Structure formats: C-alpha cells, structure tokens
Amino acid sequence: MASDSPAGTHKDPVTGEMISKTELKRREKQREKDAKKAEKAAAAPPQAASKPAAANEDDLNPNQYFELRARTIQKLKETQSPNPYPHKFHVSQSIASFVEEYSKEGLISAGQKLDDVIVSLSGRVHNIRSSGNKLKFYDLHGEGTQVQILANVRDAEDSDEFISTQALFRRGDIVGVIGHPSRSQKGELSISPSSMVLLAPNLHQLPSAHFGLKDQETRYRKRYLDLIMSPGTRNIFLTRARVINYLRRYLDNLGFLEVETPMTSMVAGGATARPFVTHHNDLDLDLYLRVAPELYLKQLTVGGLDRVYEIGRVFRNEGIDLTHNPEFTLCEFYMAYADMYDLMEITENLLESMVRYLNGGSTIVKYHPEGKDGKELVMDFKTPWKRYDMIETLEEKTGVKFPPGDTLHTAETNRFLRDLCVKHNVECSEPRTNARLLDKLVGDFIEPLCISPAFITGHPQVMSPLAKNHRSRPGLCERFEGFMCGKEFCNAYTELNDPFEQRLRFEEQSRQKEQGDDEAQGVDEVFVDALEHGLPPTAGWGMGIDRLIMFLTDSPNIKEVLLFPAMKPIETVANTSGKEPGPAGQL
C-alpha cells in the first residue's frame, strides 16, 4: 500500500509527527539516555516513609517520566497482574452524589466509618500523600467535585494486594474505589476502601497541583488537560450548555420548530462574509461552507413553517482575534407575521430572563476585557435597553450633516464618507465601499457607547441586502444590531420579501464582488424563486452564541469559550517560539 508520508520523512512513534530520518535518530538516542536516567532514578534507595509516593519520579523531566511510566504499564499489560486497562468497573454513584449524601451534618462523626454501607466510586487522582506504605491519602476528582480516599491497609480485603496496588498509583491515574463512607480524624469526608483498582493510567506528569496549568497555549491545544486541572474551565462550558439549553426552551415555548439546514451550498449567502471553499469529488463541484443558514430558513417559512430556528456551526474565512473564530455557533430564527420591533422586544426579554436565570435573579454582569488595564465593565440587562439611531448618532458625534438616506448608495456619498474617515483618522482598507466606510464609522463612534446591552438601528439599505426597506425613511431599512461591551452579539431585521427588489439587491452585491469585495453575496436563484412563491411578512434574527458566552462568563478571549478553538499548526508556533514541535498538522 502506498504511503501517505512525504518523501524522506518518517513517523515518530511517540509524538506521531512526520520528521526527517536524521531527526528521528537524534530523538531515539535522546530517549535511550532519558530511559537510562529514569531506570537509575527508580533503582535509587527508597525514601523515608513520610515522603510522597513516587518522590524520585517527581524529580524526572517529562520525557524521563513518560519513558519510565510507559515501561511500567507495558509490563503490566504483558503480565496482566493487574490489567492496567480493564473493560469495566461498576460505579454505584457519582462523587458529587456521594458528597451530597454523606456530608450531611451528624451522619458520620470524625474518625467514624459506616461499616454497613458499601459504595463504589471512580475518578482521577489529583494528589497523593503517604504516611508509610500502609496509610495513604488520595484526592479523587470527578464531575467537578472531589473526595478524599483514606486508604488504610487495615480496611483492605487482601493486605498484600492492597499494598502492591497502591504502589502502582500516580497523580493523574483514573482509579476505582470500593469501600465505606467515613471521616478522617480531622473530620474530612472520605471513603475508606476495602479495594482499589487502576482503571486507566496517566503516562504523563500532571502540572503542579499548587500552580495548576497556566500556559495559555497549552490550555487551548490540550483542552482535556485544561479540564483536568482547571475547575474554572469546566464551569465556563457548563454555563455554555445552560445558555444553549435556555435558548432552546425559550424558543420552543414561543412555538418555534428547531430544524437543520445544509452545511455546504453552491452559493455563499445569508451574510456578508468571506466563505470557505471545499470540493465534492463525486459531483466534481466546488461548494461553500455556509456563512449563515438564513436563506434556507426563509425557504422553510415560504413553505409554511411560520416559526423556525437553528442552532449550529457556521464558517467564515476571516481573521482570528479575541472575539472572532473562523467557525462559531450561531442561532437564527424566523418569525412570520412579525417585524424588527417585535424582535427587539423578544431579544430584551430573552436575555434579561436568561441572565436572571444564570445569576440567581440579578441583571448585573461584570466583564474584564483583555488589554484594558484591568478596567471593569458593568453591564445591566434590565429592560428597556438604550437605542441608537445610526445616522443621527453619527451626525451628533462627527458634527456634520449626512446626505439624505436615499442617496447613501451614490458615488458622491462615497467621497463624503472617505473624507469623513480621513478627518477623524478612521481606517478602512480597500475596497472602500459605502457600506464598509459606514461600518467603520459606526465602529469608532457608536459601538463604544454600548457597554450595557443596546440596539443600533436605522441602517442604510446599502449595508443590508436582505432587509426590508424602512416604512417611513427612504434609503434606510428595518434592521437592528445588538451590542454589549462595544461588540455585536445579535443582528435582526424585517425581512425583504419582494423578489423583484431582492434580485436587484443581489445584483448590486455581485457588482461589489466584482470590484474586489470578497465578502459580498452573489445571486441565489433558488432563494429568489422561493420568494416568487410568496414569503409572508417575516422578521429574522441571528445571535453569536460564543460571543454571548464570553460576556456572561467574563472571558476576554473567545478561545476560552470554545472547547477546541482554531490554532496555528504547532510547527508554525515552534518556528516562532523556539519550542520543540509536537504532532504534525495539529490545529
């Protein structure tokens, strides 16, 4: 079978990366040296009984520790005494349930053990303390909770096996415990085991229990290790799950139907964004990863599904920064026989009630943005929220009168906006279209005003190719954007349902695309055909889940709220940081 490896490269058996033959030999020699050092350390005289378990191993570097630990586990696999990777261990209750049940006051006294109760728990060992080889204390962690294991040989069913099993355990191992609920002499809730079993060994040294995992790069690349070491990380993702669950229940209670739409399509539409391109081999066809589910959801509304929503991933081939990731989670819903004003009310009520649910009734959320000298931003989600009219606020902040709304698309207005940006040092890269220039001005003058949640309204039609024209202000459309902490979190409008006007808007977008704006949308004939069958008066809404979670969990970087954020390949990081590269191609 032909190899997929590049010519002249070999696979490192430990890291899995593809490297040169010379580099492979160098690493093998280094590992042999590390293994000899590890064996020498392991053969050293045993430490005093009061020392922690595996004290000598704690002095090894990570490579030495891995080599020694891997050899030990390989020998166990060969002898099966015991099997280090058993198939099953019966767990009678979770650690959280155990702590809740047996921590009740007066149930177990200090130094007491409930001999008539037997439980079996499992979890990961985070700390080991020894008092000789007959008494050891373990901190057992699981599901965000911990309990002490008070392992005394006097409680063991088989004392010899008990001692030999204890000698196998290291920090980070997953173990099973069968024993009795108890309390130590100092009154700490514990489990006193009659037997313990190794369920899955950890071959690597855990970071220090005292200092934890501090390196940000490692936390994002090895989220499993971050979750092991950082309770705060676990809490962020528990909150994320609660937010998504609350959002679903809120929409379901309003009579919305959750649906799923395609991830790939022949036209990248539904949002002004640069798409990813992929290829379908069987059809020999280039496709786009979706930038938004909007056009599909509106087709469903045409089909009679009056209230639909979707929560899922979208993909935008754009920059990565503190608030942007190339793939993110979006919620969009479409509500027939509603307009933008109905959705503003729904947005306010949704988020105020959600924050009260998360914060025990309070509407106040504090946020500490990165790079702001620790400045604290205080948001109040209590309704009603402040509303900023885009053109009126820009006129107020810049001190100039803007052209009439029905001329905001013209070349004259483009010159006006260019001059205004130069005057106020507002940077805008090419192509400097009217929409992009206006967006940059809004970013400098209006968005910073929105600390507590607020709405920006009164968008020009040139910025909103899918929104319905304003019913009383020519040249503007019925659209609002929600902002907090100066960042957008939602976007909504009264939907354009006129197929003739929609085609003209799409064609204008196509002209902008030809002029170099690769974020502009093209003409979607399928969607126009759907509109020709009749879309009822409808309002549509979209919200970025990840950015909302950032604000609700005081996370200054979007990578904190994504389990697996986009990262540069490790080789690229190694070339710029001087660190040894890890597995090839890892993101």
Buried (B, 14 or more C-beta within 10 A) or exposed (E): EEEEEEEEBBBBEBBEBBBEEEEBEEBEEEBEEBBEBBEEBBEEEEEEEEEBBBEBBBEBEEBBBBBBBBBBBEEBEEEEEBEBEEEEBEBEBBBBBBBEEBEEEEEBEEEBBBEEEEBBBBBBBBBBBBEEBBBBBBBBBBEEBBBBBBBBBEBBEEEEBBBEBBEBBBBBBBBBBBBBBBBBEEEEBBBBBBBBBBBBBBBBBBBEEEEBBEEEBBBBBBBEBBBBBBEEBBEBBEBBEBBBEBBBEBBEEEEBBBBEBEBBBBBBBBBBBBBBEEEEEEEEEEBBBBBBBBBBBBBBBBEEBBBBBBBBEBBBBBEBEBBBBBBBBBBBBBBBEBBBEBBBEBBBEBBBBBBBBBEEEEBEBEBEBEEEEEEEBEBBBBBEBEEBBBBEBBEEBBEEEBBEBBBBBBEEBBEBBBEBBEEBEBEBEEBBBBBBBBBBBBBBBBBEBBBBBBBBBBBBBBBBBBBBBBEEBEBBBBBBBBBBBBBBBBBBBBBBBBBEBBBEBBEBBBEBBEEEBEBBBBBBEEBBEBBEEEBEEBBBBBBBBBBBBBBBBBBBBBBBBBBEBBBBBBBEBBEEEEEEBBBBEBE
